[in-house]
Amino acid sequence: MIYKYLIKIALPILLLFGVPVEFERVFATELQMRVSNINIEWWDNFSDPYLKKYIYTAISNNHEIKRAALKTEEYRQMIKISRSYEYPSVMFSPAFARIKTAQNQFFDIETATLRTNLYAIPLFAKYEADIFLKNHDKTKSAKKEFDAAAYEEKAADITISADVAALYINITKLDKVIKTQEKINNIRKEIFELTKERYKAGLASVYDVTYTDRLHTESQIELNDLKRQQKLYLHQLAVYIDKSPSCADKLPRGEFDKIEYTAKIPDCISSEAVVFRPDIMKAEADLEKAKIDIRIARKEFLPTVPIIGTVGYNSLLLKDLFNWENIFALIGVSAMQKVFTGGYLSANLKKKKYIYEQMFETYKQADLTAIQEINDALCMIKFDTAKDKNNLKKVRLETDNFNIIVERFKAGIISYLEMIQFQETLLSLQTEKDESKAQRLVDYITLYKATGAKL
């Protein structure tokens, strides 16, 4: 909100210095459209207090989205440029000339040298009669190019939202996995210390000491790798929401255990989800533009009909410049037909046809890819959900076994070393469960992206 008021202050200053900007519409507005593009309410299904806020911040501040919005505005201006060729152009060109003629001799007649001024204030008008609607078709082509850019901007909104959500889920997962790995690391360190004591007592071999030391070192390396990955994810998230990566550690986040998808995943996806995907609609717009361009290339073979006209005042004396008697006017119409262009016109037509064929193949490939991505996402959800349920079952069974082990330890049946070794196994299974849950949640996001946010 602060930068919105700064824009209001800076805008008059920029306009005063002649800077052609549209800050209010390009940067500070259109948020409602972006919110609609990404179906922002869908993210409430994850029951997290921060996820939706990060996504909203990203679509508000992310520089890639702003660049896509500016690209769309560029094509909007291209429509206006193209439309301008459908109207006459008028130029005002006041002129002054000092004229001096040479002295001439025609037989026995001698002409005097003439020195005078010439003042002229003409208006020139030029217009190409769009009889065959060639210029109008060029405007239609520009509109389709604008539509394609708008769909590309919408695709960027959805992609950024999905990327931010996947990053956030993986960061919260790593929060928990790192804590679990720290417990495993401490257990392995304790096992190593106990093994050394057993070795001193003659109850363990050198191999046992070396082996437990290696396991502790490996757990420490894995812990460092997890912390490194978490730092990288936090840096990426900070950049997505237009924050400095140096402040990434301070980004608030919820608990991984409380994140769960509460909505129901449909068994099948409507074909409308494919039809209204931004990349499919962009491919359709590109295809329609290519078709119009072929029509324009054909019309290049037809004659052009330029109309020119001028009207204004001219006089040899400045005081008589605006006398009605000194007004002049001219209007002319002609027709021009290209007879020989060295094969340019036919080659240009063939080129446009080939571009259309390329766009058609791109459209068919995009359609197939969209169907594949939706089916892949549904497939991943099915099998990853089953895997997550099995991992949950394993954790529950192992937890029951660990409770029995604890009772046996209390009864003096097993040693403390055996109990903590079993606890390490339980923690490892919990990490597997957290990994499978995170993958399942990311699968929902993949389906959201594959359906163009129409889930």
Backbone torsions as a table, in degrees:
resi	resn	phi	psi	omega
1	MET	NA	-32.4	-177.7
2	ILE	-64.8	-45.1	-177.6
3	TYR	-67.1	-21.7	177.2
4	LYS	-66.7	-40.6	177.8
5	TYR	-72.0	-33.3	176.5
6	LEU	-63.3	-37.2	178.3
7	ILE	-63.1	-41.0	-179.7
8	LYS	-63.2	-31.6	178.6
9	ILE	-77.5	-40.7	-175.0
10	ALA	-76.7	-27.3	-174.5
11	LEU	-58.7	-48.8	178.8
12	PRO	-62.0	-34.5	179.8
13	ILE	-66.1	-44.0	179.2
14	LEU	-64.6	-40.6	178.9
15	LEU	-66.7	-32.5	178.4
16	LEU	-62.2	-35.7	179.6
17	PHE	-91.9	8.9	173.4
18	GLY	80.3	23.7	178.9
19	VAL	-85.3	117.1	-176.8
20	PRO	-80.7	94.1	-178.3
21	VAL	-128.5	159.4	176.1
22	GLU	-133.1	58.9	-174.5
23	PHE	-56.9	-42.4	-173.5
24	GLU	-59.6	-37.3	-175.4
25	ARG	-92.2	-33.8	-173.8
26	VAL	-81.8	-45.2	-172.7
27	PHE	-103.8	-42.8	-170.6
28	ALA	-91.5	-7.8	-178.9
29	THR	-121.0	-170.0	179.9
30	GLU	70.8	7.4	177.6
31	LEU	-64.4	-35.5	-179.6
32	GLN	-62.6	-39.3	178.4
33	MET	-65.3	-40.9	179.8
34	ARG	-66.4	-40.3	177.4
35	VAL	-60.5	-40.3	177.2
36	SER	-67.1	-37.4	-179.5
37	ASN	-60.5	-40.7	-173.5
38	ILE	-94.4	2.1	179.6
39	ASN	52.8	60.2	-169.5
40	ILE	-57.6	-30.4	-178.3
41	GLU	-67.9	-22.0	-179.2
42	TRP	-61.6	-29.7	-176.2
43	TRP	-71.7	-11.5	174.5
44	ASP	-66.0	-18.8	-178.4
45	ASN	-65.0	-15.7	-177.6
46	PHE	-90.3	-2.9	173.0
47	SER	53.3	43.6	178.8
48	ASP	-123.0	137.4	-175.7
49	PRO	-75.8	-14.4	-174.2
50	TYR	-112.6	-25.0	-173.2
51	LEU	-56.8	-51.1	-177.8
52	LYS	-63.3	-36.8	179.5
53	LYS	-64.9	-40.9	179.4
54	TYR	-65.8	-39.7	179.2
55	ILE	-65.1	-43.8	179.1
56	TYR	-63.2	-41.0	178.0
57	THR	-63.9	-38.9	-179.5
58	ALA	-64.7	-46.8	-178.6
59	ILE	-71.6	-15.8	177.5
60	SER	-85.9	-35.9	-169.0
61	ASN	-118.8	-15.2	-174.2
62	ASN	-61.1	134.4	-174.7
63	HIS	-73.4	-29.2	176.7
64	GLU	-65.2	-39.6	178.0
65	ILE	-67.7	-40.4	178.0
66	LYS	-63.6	-38.8	178.3
67	ARG	-64.0	-42.0	178.0
68	ALA	-63.2	-37.8	177.8
69	ALA	-65.4	-39.9	178.2
70	LEU	-66.6	-35.6	177.3
71	LYS	-63.7	-40.2	177.2
72	THR	-62.6	-42.4	178.8
73	GLU	-65.0	-33.2	176.2
74	GLU	-60.0	-45.3	179.8
75	TYR	-71.1	-26.3	174.7
76	ARG	-63.9	-39.4	178.3
77	GLN	-71.4	-29.0	176.9
78	MET	-64.6	-33.4	175.3
79	ILE	-62.0	-44.8	-179.6
80	LYS	-64.3	-38.5	177.6
81	ILE	-63.1	-45.7	-179.7
82	SER	-64.5	-40.8	-179.8
83	ARG	-65.7	-28.5	-178.4
84	SER	-62.8	-26.9	179.5
85	TYR	-73.8	-10.4	176.9
86	GLU	-84.3	-7.8	-177.9
87	TYR	-114.4	160.1	176.7
88	PRO	-67.7	152.2	173.1
89	SER	-109.7	136.5	-176.8
90	VAL	-123.6	132.4	-179.8
91	MET	-125.7	140.3	177.0
92	PHE	-108.2	123.3	-172.6
93	SER	-138.3	78.6	175.1
94	PRO	-65.3	143.0	-175.6
95	ALA	-141.0	150.9	173.9
96	PHE	-134.3	137.3	178.7
97	ALA	-139.3	140.7	173.4
98	ARG	-103.8	120.7	-173.0
99	ILE	-111.1	133.5	173.0
100	LYS	-136.0	124.3	178.5
101	THR	-101.3	153.8	179.7
102	ALA	-80.9	156.6	175.4
103	GLN	-78.5	132.1	-176.2
104	ASN	-125.8	154.2	179.1
105	GLN	-122.3	115.3	175.7
106	PHE	-110.2	102.5	-174.8
107	PHE	55.1	-114.7	-179.8
108	ASP	-102.4	10.2	179.7
109	ILE	-104.0	127.8	-180.0
110	GLU	-111.6	125.8	179.0
111	THR	-91.7	144.5	-179.2
112	ALA	-80.7	156.0	175.3
113	THR	-73.0	133.5	-178.0
114	LEU	-107.1	128.5	174.1
115	ARG	-127.1	123.5	-178.0
116	THR	-158.8	169.5	175.5
117	ASN	-106.7	155.1	175.8
118	LEU	-131.2	125.1	178.6
119	TYR	-114.9	134.9	179.7
120	ALA	-143.5	137.7	175.2
121	ILE	-130.1	82.0	-178.0
122	PRO	-98.0	154.8	167.9
123	LEU	-111.4	126.5	178.9
124	PHE	-106.2	135.6	177.5
125	ALA	-127.5	139.6	179.8
126	LYS	-137.8	137.2	-178.5
127	TYR	-151.7	133.6	174.6
128	GLU	-99.0	113.6	-179.6
129	ALA	-62.2	114.2	-175.4
130	ASP	-84.6	63.1	-176.2
131	ILE	-64.1	-39.2	-176.1
132	PHE	-98.4	10.1	175.9
133	LEU	59.6	31.4	178.6
134	LYS	-68.1	-46.1	-180.0
135	ASN	-66.8	-33.9	177.7
136	HIS	-65.9	-37.7	177.1
137	ASP	-66.5	-34.2	177.2
138	LYS	-64.6	-36.0	176.2
139	THR	-66.4	-41.1	176.5
140	LYS	-61.1	-40.2	178.6
141	SER	-62.9	-41.6	178.3
142	ALA	-64.2	-36.5	178.7
143	LYS	-64.7	-40.9	178.4
144	LYS	-65.7	-35.7	176.7
145	GLU	-65.0	-38.1	176.1
146	PHE	-65.0	-43.0	178.4
147	ASP	-59.4	-42.4	179.4
148	ALA	-62.3	-40.7	178.3
149	ALA	-65.7	-37.7	178.8
150	ALA	-65.1	-40.9	177.6
151	TYR	-67.3	-34.9	177.3
152	GLU	-65.5	-38.2	176.6
153	GLU	-63.7	-41.9	178.6
154	LYS	-63.4	-40.7	177.8
155	ALA	-62.6	-37.8	177.8
156	ALA	-64.0	-39.6	177.7
157	ASP	-59.3	-46.8	-177.9
158	ILE	-67.0	-41.9	-179.0
159	THR	-63.8	-45.2	179.5
160	ILE	-61.9	-43.2	179.6
161	SER	-60.6	-45.7	-179.5
162	ALA	-65.4	-40.5	-179.8
163	ASP	-65.0	-42.8	179.0
164	VAL	-62.7	-43.8	-179.4
165	ALA	-63.8	-44.3	179.5
166	ALA	-63.3	-40.3	177.4
167	LEU	-62.1	-46.2	-177.3
168	TYR	-61.6	-43.8	179.9
169	ILE	-63.3	-42.8	179.7
170	ASN	-67.5	-33.5	177.6
171	ILE	-66.8	-46.3	179.1
172	THR	-65.9	-34.2	175.7
173	LYS	-62.7	-44.8	-179.2
174	LEU	-65.8	-31.3	174.9
175	ASP	-54.7	-46.0	-177.8
176	LYS	-76.8	-42.4	-178.0
177	VAL	-63.1	-35.9	178.9
178	ILE	-65.3	-41.3	177.2
179	LYS	-62.4	-41.4	178.2
180	THR	-64.9	-42.1	-179.6
181	GLN	-66.6	-33.0	175.6
182	GLU	-63.5	-38.8	176.7
183	LYS	-65.3	-42.8	178.3
184	ILE	-61.9	-41.6	-179.6
185	ASN	-63.1	-42.2	178.6
186	ASN	-65.9	-38.1	178.0
187	ILE	-65.1	-43.5	-179.6
188	ARG	-66.0	-34.6	176.0
189	LYS	-65.2	-40.8	178.8
190	GLU	-66.8	-39.0	177.6
191	ILE	-63.0	-40.9	178.8
192	PHE	-62.4	-43.4	179.6
193	GLU	-65.4	-41.7	178.3
194	LEU	-65.6	-36.4	179.0
195	THR	-66.5	-37.5	177.0
196	LYS	-63.7	-39.9	177.7
197	GLU	-65.1	-39.5	177.6
198	ARG	-65.4	-35.3	178.5
199	TYR	-65.4	-40.8	179.0
200	LYS	-64.8	-30.0	179.5
201	ALA	-86.2	-0.6	179.5
202	GLY	80.3	18.0	-178.5
203	LEU	-101.9	-3.7	179.2
204	ALA	-140.8	153.9	-178.8
205	SER	-92.0	171.9	175.7
206	VAL	-62.7	-37.0	178.6
207	TYR	-59.3	-42.1	-179.9
208	ASP	-61.4	-41.7	179.3
209	VAL	-64.9	-46.5	-179.1
210	THR	-63.9	-40.1	-178.1
211	TYR	-65.5	-46.1	-179.5
212	THR	-68.1	-32.7	176.1
213	ASP	-65.0	-40.4	178.9
214	ARG	-65.6	-40.8	178.7
215	LEU	-62.8	-38.8	178.4
216	HIS	-66.3	-40.9	179.0
217	THR	-64.5	-41.1	179.0
218	GLU	-63.8	-40.1	179.4
219	SER	-66.5	-34.5	177.3
220	GLN	-67.1	-40.6	177.8
221	ILE	-64.1	-43.3	179.2
222	GLU	-63.7	-38.5	177.3
223	LEU	-62.9	-42.6	178.4
224	ASN	-65.0	-38.2	178.1
225	ASP	-64.0	-40.9	179.3
226	LEU	-64.7	-42.3	178.6
227	LYS	-66.0	-38.3	177.0
228	ARG	-62.8	-45.4	179.8
229	GLN	-63.2	-39.3	178.9
230	GLN	-63.0	-41.9	178.0
231	LYS	-60.1	-43.9	-179.4
232	LEU	-63.9	-42.9	178.3
233	TYR	-63.1	-40.8	178.7
234	LEU	-63.9	-39.2	177.3
235	HIS	-62.3	-43.3	179.8
236	GLN	-63.3	-43.5	179.8
237	LEU	-62.5	-41.0	179.0
238	ALA	-60.9	-42.4	179.7
239	VAL	-66.3	-39.4	179.0
240	TYR	-59.7	-36.1	-177.7
241	ILE	-99.2	15.9	174.8
242	ASP	64.0	44.7	174.4
243	LYS	-118.2	158.8	177.5
244	SER	-72.3	133.6	178.3
245	PRO	-59.5	-22.2	179.1
246	SER	-67.1	-19.3	179.3
247	CYS	-100.6	10.5	-172.2
248	ALA	-63.7	-34.8	-177.5
249	ASP	-64.9	-19.9	-177.3
250	LYS	-90.1	-0.6	-179.3
251	LEU	-67.0	123.4	-179.2
252	PRO	-73.0	152.4	178.5
253	ARG	-157.0	158.6	-178.5
254	GLY	-86.6	-171.2	-179.7
255	GLU	-93.4	137.8	-177.8
256	PHE	-63.1	-37.9	-177.6
257	ASP	-64.2	-24.8	-177.9
258	LYS	-89.4	-10.1	178.7
259	ILE	-81.9	123.3	177.3
260	GLU	-154.0	143.8	178.7
261	TYR	-83.8	118.3	-172.6
262	THR	-95.8	-16.8	-179.4
263	ALA	-81.0	169.9	-179.6
264	LYS	-98.6	133.1	176.7
265	ILE	-83.0	125.2	-179.1
266	PRO	-67.4	149.8	178.7
267	ASP	-68.7	-31.3	177.8
268	CYS	-139.8	156.4	-177.5
269	ILE	-109.6	133.7	178.8
270	SER	-63.7	148.9	178.9
271	SER	-64.8	-19.9	178.2
272	GLU	-62.8	-28.2	178.6
273	ALA	-63.4	-31.0	176.7
274	VAL	-78.5	-43.9	-176.2
275	VAL	-61.0	-38.4	-174.5
276	PHE	-98.3	14.1	172.3
277	ARG	-67.0	138.1	-177.1
278	PRO	-57.8	-37.3	-178.8
279	ASP	-69.7	-33.5	177.2
280	ILE	-69.3	-42.9	179.9
281	MET	-67.1	-34.3	175.5
282	LYS	-65.6	-42.8	178.7
283	ALA	-62.3	-38.3	177.0
284	GLU	-64.6	-42.5	179.2
285	ALA	-63.8	-41.6	177.5
286	ASP	-62.7	-38.8	179.7
287	LEU	-66.0	-43.7	178.5
288	GLU	-64.8	-38.3	177.3
289	LYS	-63.6	-43.0	179.4
290	ALA	-62.5	-36.7	178.2
291	LYS	-66.3	-40.7	177.3
292	ILE	-65.8	-38.1	179.9
293	ASP	-63.2	-32.5	175.4
294	ILE	-64.8	-42.9	178.6
295	ARG	-62.4	-39.4	177.6
296	ILE	-64.7	-42.2	-179.9
297	ALA	-62.8	-35.7	177.3
298	ARG	-66.8	-39.5	-177.7
299	LYS	-71.1	-14.3	175.8
300	GLU	-65.5	-20.7	177.5
301	PHE	-74.5	-19.1	-175.9
302	LEU	-83.0	158.2	-179.3
303	PRO	-70.3	156.6	173.4
304	THR	-107.3	147.4	-176.9
305	VAL	-123.1	88.3	177.5
306	PRO	-80.4	141.9	175.9
307	ILE	-121.0	126.0	179.7
308	ILE	-123.3	150.6	178.6
309	GLY	-157.2	153.7	176.4
310	THR	-147.8	147.9	177.9
311	VAL	-149.9	144.0	-179.3
312	GLY	172.5	-167.6	179.7
313	TYR	-115.6	145.7	169.3
314	ASN	-144.8	147.6	-176.7
315	SER	-160.8	153.3	174.7
316	LEU	-84.3	-16.4	180.0
317	LEU	-120.5	133.2	-176.7
318	LEU	-63.1	-34.6	-177.5
319	LYS	-70.5	-21.7	179.5
320	ASP	-100.6	10.9	-171.0
321	LEU	-61.7	-40.6	-174.7
322	PHE	-98.6	20.1	172.4
323	ASN	-70.4	141.5	-179.0
324	TRP	-59.8	-31.6	-179.3
325	GLU	-66.2	-19.9	-176.6
326	ASN	-95.3	8.3	177.8
327	ILE	-77.0	144.2	176.7
328	PHE	-134.9	155.7	-179.4
329	ALA	-149.8	151.3	179.9
330	LEU	-150.8	136.9	173.5
331	ILE	-139.8	139.6	-177.8
332	GLY	-146.5	144.0	178.0
333	VAL	-126.9	137.5	178.6
334	SER	-142.2	167.8	175.5
335	ALA	-129.7	132.0	-179.4
336	MET	-122.9	129.3	179.7
337	GLN	-121.8	123.9	177.0
338	LYS	-70.4	124.3	-179.0
339	VAL	-100.9	-45.2	-179.9
340	PHE	-140.6	122.7	179.3
341	THR	-126.0	17.1	178.3
342	GLY	71.1	24.4	178.9
343	GLY	86.7	7.3	-177.1
344	TYR	-62.7	-47.4	-173.9
345	LEU	-63.6	-46.2	-178.9
346	SER	-68.3	-38.2	178.8
347	ALA	-67.2	-38.1	178.8
348	ASN	-65.1	-39.0	178.2
349	LEU	-64.6	-44.7	178.8
350	LYS	-63.4	-39.2	178.7
351	LYS	-60.0	-45.0	-179.9
352	LYS	-64.7	-35.6	177.5
353	LYS	-65.8	-40.5	178.8
354	TYR	-66.5	-37.9	177.1
355	ILE	-62.8	-40.2	177.6
356	TYR	-61.8	-43.2	178.8
357	GLU	-62.4	-38.9	177.6
358	GLN	-63.7	-44.3	180.0
359	MET	-63.9	-36.4	179.3
360	PHE	-65.6	-41.8	177.2
361	GLU	-66.8	-38.6	177.1
362	THR	-61.9	-41.3	179.7
363	TYR	-63.9	-45.6	-179.7
364	LYS	-63.4	-40.0	178.8
365	GLN	-66.7	-41.0	178.9
366	ALA	-63.0	-37.8	179.1
367	ASP	-64.5	-45.7	179.1
368	LEU	-65.7	-41.0	-179.7
369	THR	-63.9	-38.4	178.9
370	ALA	-62.6	-44.8	178.4
371	ILE	-63.4	-41.1	179.0
372	GLN	-62.3	-45.0	-177.4
373	GLU	-63.1	-39.2	178.3
374	ILE	-66.5	-44.5	178.9
375	ASN	-66.0	-38.0	177.2
376	ASP	-62.5	-43.5	-179.0
377	ALA	-63.6	-43.8	178.4
378	LEU	-63.5	-38.5	178.6
379	CYS	-65.1	-45.2	179.5
380	MET	-62.3	-41.3	179.1
381	ILE	-61.5	-43.6	-178.1
382	LYS	-60.6	-52.2	-174.0
383	PHE	-78.2	-35.8	178.8
384	ASP	-70.7	-30.7	174.8
385	THR	-66.4	-42.6	177.5
386	ALA	-63.6	-41.0	178.7
387	LYS	-63.9	-41.7	-179.5
388	ASP	-65.4	-39.3	177.3
389	LYS	-63.6	-41.0	178.7
390	ASN	-65.8	-39.4	177.6
391	ASN	-65.9	-37.3	176.5
392	LEU	-63.4	-40.9	178.0
393	LYS	-62.7	-41.8	178.6
394	LYS	-61.9	-41.9	-180.0
395	VAL	-64.7	-42.4	180.0
396	ARG	-64.5	-43.6	178.9
397	LEU	-64.3	-42.3	-179.2
398	GLU	-68.9	-32.1	176.3
399	THR	-65.0	-42.1	176.6
400	ASP	-61.7	-41.9	179.1
401	ASN	-64.3	-39.1	-179.2
402	PHE	-66.4	-37.4	176.9
403	ASN	-61.8	-37.2	176.5
404	ILE	-66.5	-41.9	179.4
405	ILE	-61.1	-40.9	178.9
406	VAL	-61.8	-42.5	178.6
407	GLU	-64.5	-38.0	178.5
408	ARG	-66.9	-35.2	177.6
409	PHE	-67.3	-41.2	179.2
410	LYS	-63.7	-31.4	179.6
411	ALA	-82.3	-4.2	178.2
412	GLY	80.5	16.7	-178.5
413	ILE	-80.3	-37.7	179.2
414	ILE	-122.8	166.2	-178.1
415	SER	-86.5	167.2	177.3
416	TYR	-64.8	-36.2	179.8
417	LEU	-61.7	-43.2	179.4
418	GLU	-65.4	-36.3	-179.3
419	MET	-66.5	-45.6	-178.1
420	ILE	-72.0	-26.8	173.5
421	GLN	-64.7	-39.6	176.6
422	PHE	-68.2	-35.6	177.7
423	GLN	-64.1	-37.1	177.0
424	GLU	-61.2	-41.9	178.3
425	THR	-61.8	-41.6	178.8
426	LEU	-62.4	-42.2	179.2
427	LEU	-65.4	-37.5	177.8
428	SER	-64.0	-39.8	177.0
429	LEU	-66.2	-34.9	177.7
430	GLN	-65.1	-37.1	176.6
431	THR	-64.1	-41.7	176.6
432	GLU	-60.4	-40.3	179.2
433	LYS	-64.5	-41.4	178.9
434	ASP	-65.8	-37.9	178.1
435	GLU	-64.9	-43.1	-178.7
436	SER	-69.8	-34.6	177.2
437	LYS	-66.4	-43.9	178.5
438	ALA	-61.0	-40.7	179.0
439	GLN	-64.9	-38.7	178.5
440	ARG	-63.9	-42.2	178.8
441	LEU	-65.5	-39.8	177.6
442	VAL	-66.1	-31.9	177.1
443	ASP	-61.5	-38.0	177.1
444	TYR	-63.2	-38.9	178.3
445	ILE	-67.1	-37.8	177.3
446	THR	-61.7	-41.5	177.8
447	LEU	-66.3	-40.0	176.6
448	TYR	-56.7	-46.1	-179.2
449	LYS	-68.7	-39.5	-177.9
450	ALA	-66.8	-29.5	179.7
451	THR	-91.3	6.3	179.8
452	GLY	67.6	36.1	178.7
453	ALA	67.2	18.5	-179.8
454	LYS	-100.7	24.6	-177.5
455	LEU	-74.9	NA	NA
